[in-house]
Structure formats: C-alpha cells, structure tokens
C-alpha cells in the first residue's frame, strides 16, 4: 500500500510543472520504505527454514465440514470417549473415568494431530540435501519429508507419523504421505482415521514471516469422501518457542510418572481444554 502510494505521487509529479527541488524530494524514498523493500528483496519463498508457530493459536479439527462416515468409521468413532465436546461435529463429552484419549496414556500425538493441538502447534523446518526435516515441539520428535524424487510405498511400514514425500509446485511445497498406523486421533476432538489414510498438504511461504498450511485427508475406510481444510492456517516465523523464555524448542516429552497425576488431579478437564474453548461451562460434568 505504502509503495503504491509513493508511485502514485511520482506519477502525478511527472505530469505537473513542478520545480526540480520538489520533484527530487518526491522521488527520495523514506527510510522505512527502504527497509521494507530490502526485507521483501531478501525473502525467498522456497526457504522454509525456521521455527513456525500457529497464529492465531486455535484448537480445531480438519474443518467443521466432516464428511459422512462409513459403517466402519461410525463403529470406530463410537469407541472414542473424549474429555470434552465438539458439538458441531457431534462428539459428546464423557465422565473422566471413561476418557480414552491416547495422549492421556502418553502415546504419541501422531500426524496431523501434532499440528492441531491445544498448545504446541510449533515446528521447525530443517532443509537438507534430499529431504526436509519437520521437527515438532510436541513429543520432541520429527518426520522426514523426502524430496529426492522417491514415491510413496504401496504397502509402507505403519508409523505414528507416516511416510512423507515432498516436491515444489511453483512456490508451493506439496507433501503427500501414507503409512499411518491408525492408533492416533486426527485432532483433540477425537476424530478418527484408519491405517489406509493418506494426506495431501501444501505449505506456502507467502511473506518473510508467514507460512500458509492446508491439508486434505483421504481415508475411504473411514470417510465417504475426502476431508479438506476449508481455510489456510497461518504459521508465523518466531525466533524461539513462545512457550519458553530461554530455548528454541521445549523438550516436550510425555512422562507417564508425571502425567498420570497431572491429568487425574491437577487438570481434570484435560490439558487445559476448557480455557482454550472459552470457559469452564464446556467442561464435562462431574
């Protein structure tokens, strides 16, 4: 906007009989504009390196438009007994003694839940010769995104974070993945998937400080059609974890000896979920 305004002034100045001094003054860029231009010139959309934090931080599913479930999907979803409700998706809250969130047992969050947590939606991209390593603060773990031209395996080893390959389509980094073990939730709401799930993601660095992320879930065993995010979630470049005063990324291991008492006695709603949803009125009844 600022640059367009300056250009407009210059265009008008060229058509009017202004003095040389006035014209020279109009053409001199301000210091702020110079710094802004230098920053834009230094920006490389193919450079994903850095620590990225979801902004604004929010807890959500892939989208509120969950596709119809298959018979198998309905049966599996019926086994989910979450610690809070997502009324828009029809998931109800259960008494504390029935909760079966895998994270409450210190199981890995898996992917893409680690990108859609109550907190901890923080990761670091580390580009290498044949891959991009995506290191997550939650679970203090990572996934390899192979960029050496290899294809997805037809029958890969099942893993919590799957098997991923990436490629550039213009300025968009496209990631496809499969090989998930089916033991995780897609999000904190308790949305489920099978070991046949495949993910299609895009990461696009739109400016020096922002990456837009989209995701589509394809799981014909669970959902009758693909489930796509209906918005672009923005991750902001940060110098270090917003959850730490001193370190780049926190060492967020789940330690069962600590978590058992925390979930049962300190935060009985479940990882601070009620404040994240806007109030204790959403907490399960005792």
C-alpha positions as CSV (number, residue, x, y, z in Angstrom):
1,X,0.0,0.0,0.0
2,X,2.8,2.4,1.0
3,X,4.8,1.7,-2.1
4,X,1.8,2.1,-4.4
5,X,1.0,5.5,-2.7
6,X,4.6,6.7,-3.4
7,X,4.4,5.6,-7.0
8,X,1.1,7.4,-7.5
9,X,2.7,10.7,-6.1
10,X,5.6,10.2,-8.5
11,X,3.2,9.7,-11.5
12,X,1.3,12.9,-10.7
13,X,4.6,14.7,-10.2
14,X,5.8,13.7,-13.7
15,X,2.7,15.4,-15.3
16,X,2.8,18.6,-13.4
17,X,5.2,21.5,-13.9
18,X,6.9,21.1,-10.5
19,X,10.3,22.6,-9.7
20,X,13.4,20.3,-9.7
21,X,13.7,20.5,-6.0
22,X,10.1,19.4,-5.4
23,X,10.5,16.6,-7.8
24,X,13.7,15.4,-6.3
25,X,12.2,15.4,-2.8
26,X,9.2,13.4,-4.0
27,X,11.4,10.8,-5.5
28,X,13.5,10.2,-2.4
29,X,12.2,7.1,-0.6
30,X,11.7,7.2,3.1
31,X,14.0,5.1,5.3
32,X,11.1,2.9,6.4
33,X,10.2,2.1,2.7
34,X,13.9,1.3,2.0
35,X,13.9,-1.2,4.9
36,X,10.7,-2.7,3.8
37,X,12.0,-3.1,0.2
38,X,15.2,-4.7,1.4
39,X,13.2,-7.2,3.5
40,X,11.0,-8.1,0.5
41,X,14.0,-8.5,-1.7
42,X,15.6,-10.9,0.8
43,X,12.5,-13.1,1.0
44,X,12.9,-16.4,-0.7
45,X,9.5,-18.4,-0.9
46,X,11.5,-21.7,-1.3
47,X,13.3,-21.1,2.0
48,X,11.2,-22.9,4.7
49,X,13.9,-23.0,7.4
50,X,13.0,-21.7,10.8
51,X,10.7,-22.2,13.7
52,X,7.0,-21.8,12.9
53,X,4.1,-21.3,15.4
54,X,0.4,-21.4,14.6
55,X,-1.1,-17.9,14.8
56,X,-3.6,-17.2,16.0
57,X,-3.3,-20.3,18.2
58,X,-6.6,-22.2,18.0
59,X,-7.8,-25.7,18.5
60,X,-9.8,-27.2,15.7
61,X,-10.5,-30.2,13.5
62,X,-9.6,-30.5,9.9
63,X,-12.7,-28.4,9.3
64,X,-16.2,-28.3,10.7
65,X,-17.5,-30.0,7.5
66,X,-16.6,-33.5,8.4
67,X,-17.7,-35.9,5.6
68,X,-20.2,-38.7,6.3
69,X,-18.7,-41.7,8.0
70,X,-18.6,-45.2,6.6
71,X,-20.1,-48.1,8.7
72,X,-16.6,-48.9,9.9
73,X,-16.0,-45.2,10.7
74,X,-19.1,-44.9,12.7
75,X,-18.2,-48.1,14.7
76,X,-14.7,-46.7,15.5
77,X,-16.0,-43.2,16.4
78,X,-18.4,-44.8,18.8
79,X,-15.3,-46.1,20.8
80,X,-14.0,-42.5,21.3
81,X,-14.6,-41.2,24.7
82,X,-13.1,-37.7,24.8
83,X,-12.7,-35.3,27.7
84,X,-14.7,-32.5,26.0
85,X,-17.4,-32.0,23.5
86,X,-17.3,-30.7,20.0
87,X,-21.0,-30.1,19.4
88,X,-20.5,-29.1,15.7
89,X,-19.1,-32.5,15.0
90,X,-21.5,-34.4,17.2
91,X,-18.8,-35.7,19.6
92,X,-20.0,-35.8,23.2
93,X,-18.1,-35.5,26.5
94,X,-17.7,-38.5,28.8
95,X,-17.1,-38.9,32.5
96,X,-13.4,-38.6,33.4
97,X,-13.1,-42.3,34.3
98,X,-14.1,-43.2,30.7
99,X,-11.7,-40.9,28.9
100,X,-9.5,-42.8,26.4
101,X,-7.6,-40.0,24.7
102,X,-4.3,-41.7,23.6
103,X,-2.3,-38.7,24.8
104,X,-3.6,-39.3,28.3
105,X,-1.6,-42.6,28.2
106,X,1.5,-40.8,26.9
107,X,1.0,-42.3,23.4
108,X,2.5,-40.2,20.5
109,X,0.2,-37.5,19.1
110,X,0.9,-38.6,15.6
111,X,0.2,-36.6,12.5
112,X,-1.6,-34.4,11.8
113,X,-2.8,-34.0,15.4
114,X,0.6,-32.6,16.4
115,X,-0.3,-29.6,14.1
116,X,-3.7,-29.2,15.7
117,X,-3.1,-29.5,19.4
118,X,-4.5,-27.4,22.3
119,X,-1.0,-26.0,22.5
120,X,2.3,-27.0,21.0
121,X,1.4,-26.3,17.3
122,X,5.1,-25.4,16.9
123,X,7.6,-27.0,14.5
124,X,10.9,-26.4,12.9
125,X,11.7,-26.9,9.2
126,X,15.3,-28.1,8.6
127,X,16.1,-28.4,4.9
128,X,18.7,-30.9,3.9
129,X,20.1,-32.3,0.6
130,X,17.5,-34.9,0.0
131,X,14.7,-34.1,2.4
132,X,13.1,-31.5,4.6
133,X,13.0,-32.5,8.3
134,X,9.9,-31.3,10.2
135,X,10.7,-31.3,13.9
136,X,7.8,-30.9,16.3
137,X,7.9,-29.4,19.7
138,X,5.1,-31.7,20.9
139,X,6.6,-35.1,21.6
140,X,10.0,-33.7,20.7
141,X,10.0,-35.8,17.5
142,X,10.2,-35.4,13.8
143,X,9.2,-36.7,10.4
144,X,11.3,-36.9,7.2
145,X,9.8,-35.3,4.1
146,X,11.8,-36.9,1.3
147,X,12.5,-34.6,-1.7
148,X,14.8,-36.9,-3.7
149,X,12.0,-37.9,-6.1
150,X,11.0,-41.2,-4.4
151,X,7.4,-42.2,-4.5
152,X,5.0,-43.3,-1.7
153,X,5.2,-47.0,-0.9
154,X,2.2,-49.1,-1.9
155,X,2.5,-51.0,1.4
156,X,4.7,-49.0,3.8
157,X,5.5,-49.8,7.4
158,X,2.8,-48.3,9.6
159,X,4.0,-45.5,11.8
160,X,2.6,-42.8,14.0
161,X,3.9,-40.0,11.7
162,X,3.6,-41.9,8.5
163,X,5.9,-41.8,5.4
164,X,6.1,-38.5,3.5
165,X,7.4,-37.2,0.2
166,X,7.6,-33.6,-0.9
167,X,8.0,-31.6,-4.1
168,X,7.8,-28.0,-5.3
169,X,4.9,-26.8,-7.4
170,X,5.9,-23.3,-8.2
171,X,6.3,-21.6,-4.8
172,X,4.2,-24.2,-3.0
173,X,5.7,-27.1,-1.2
174,X,3.4,-30.1,-1.7
175,X,3.6,-33.0,0.7
176,X,1.9,-36.4,0.3
177,X,2.0,-39.1,3.0
178,X,0.7,-42.5,3.9
179,X,1.7,-45.4,6.1
180,X,-0.1,-44.3,9.3
181,X,-0.8,-46.9,11.9
182,X,-4.4,-45.8,12.8
183,X,-3.7,-45.6,16.5
184,X,-4.0,-41.8,16.8
185,X,-6.7,-39.2,16.7
186,X,-6.7,-36.6,13.9
187,X,-7.2,-33.8,16.4
188,X,-8.0,-33.2,20.1
189,X,-11.8,-33.6,19.4
190,X,-11.3,-37.4,18.8
191,X,-11.8,-37.6,15.1
192,X,-10.6,-40.9,13.9
193,X,-8.8,-42.5,10.9
194,X,-7.7,-45.9,9.7
195,X,-4.3,-47.2,8.6
196,X,-5.4,-46.5,5.0
197,X,-5.3,-42.8,5.5
198,X,-3.4,-40.6,3.0
199,X,-2.7,-36.9,3.5
200,X,-2.2,-34.2,0.9
201,X,-0.7,-30.9,2.3
202,X,0.6,-27.6,1.0
203,X,3.0,-25.2,2.6
204,X,3.4,-21.8,1.0
205,X,5.6,-19.1,2.4
206,X,3.6,-16.0,1.5
207,X,5.9,-13.5,3.0
208,X,9.0,-13.3,5.2
209,X,7.2,-14.2,8.4
210,X,4.2,-16.4,7.3
211,X,3.6,-19.9,6.0
212,X,0.1,-21.0,4.9
213,X,-0.8,-24.6,5.5
214,X,-3.7,-26.7,4.0
215,X,-4.5,-30.3,4.5
216,X,-6.8,-32.9,2.9
217,X,-7.5,-36.3,4.5
218,X,-8.3,-39.2,2.2
219,X,-9.4,-42.3,4.1
220,X,-12.1,-44.3,2.2
221,X,-12.2,-46.9,5.0
222,X,-13.4,-44.2,7.4
223,X,-14.9,-41.3,5.4
224,X,-17.2,-41.4,2.3
225,X,-15.3,-38.6,0.7
226,X,-12.1,-36.6,1.2
227,X,-12.0,-34.2,4.2
228,X,-10.3,-30.9,3.3
229,X,-9.5,-27.9,5.4
230,X,-11.7,-25.1,4.3
231,X,-9.2,-22.4,5.3
232,X,-5.5,-21.7,5.2
233,X,-3.9,-21.9,8.6
234,X,-1.1,-19.5,9.1
235,X,2.1,-20.3,11.0
236,X,4.3,-17.4,11.9
237,X,8.1,-17.3,11.9
238,X,9.4,-17.0,15.5
239,X,12.9,-16.9,17.0
240,X,12.1,-19.5,19.6
241,X,9.2,-21.3,21.2
242,X,6.5,-18.9,22.5
243,X,6.2,-21.4,25.4
244,X,9.7,-21.0,26.6
245,X,11.7,-18.0,27.8
246,X,15.1,-19.4,27.0
247,X,15.2,-22.3,24.5
248,X,14.4,-22.6,20.8
249,X,12.1,-25.6,21.3
250,X,10.9,-27.1,24.5
251,X,11.7,-30.8,25.4
252,X,8.0,-31.8,25.4
253,X,8.3,-35.5,26.3
254,X,5.3,-37.2,27.8
255,X,6.5,-38.8,31.0
256,X,3.9,-41.2,32.4
257,X,5.0,-40.9,36.0
258,X,4.3,-37.1,35.8
259,X,1.3,-37.1,33.5
260,X,-0.7,-39.7,35.5
261,X,-1.0,-37.4,38.4
262,X,-1.4,-34.2,36.3
263,X,-4.4,-35.4,34.3
264,X,-6.1,-37.1,37.2
265,X,-5.6,-34.4,39.9
266,X,-4.4,-31.1,38.6
267,X,-6.0,-30.6,35.2
268,X,-9.1,-32.8,35.3
269,X,-10.6,-31.2,32.2
270,X,-7.7,-32.4,30.1
271,X,-4.6,-30.4,29.1
272,X,-6.3,-27.0,29.8
273,X,-9.0,-27.6,27.3
274,X,-11.8,-25.6,28.9
275,X,-9.9,-22.3,28.9
276,X,-8.9,-22.9,25.2
277,X,-12.6,-23.4,24.3
278,X,-13.6,-20.2,26.1
279,X,-14.8,-21.3,29.5
280,X,-15.4,-23.9,32.1
281,X,-19.0,-24.3,31.1
282,X,-17.8,-26.7,28.3
283,X,-16.1,-29.0,30.8
284,X,-17.6,-32.4,31.4
285,X,-20.0,-32.8,34.3
286,X,-18.8,-34.4,37.4
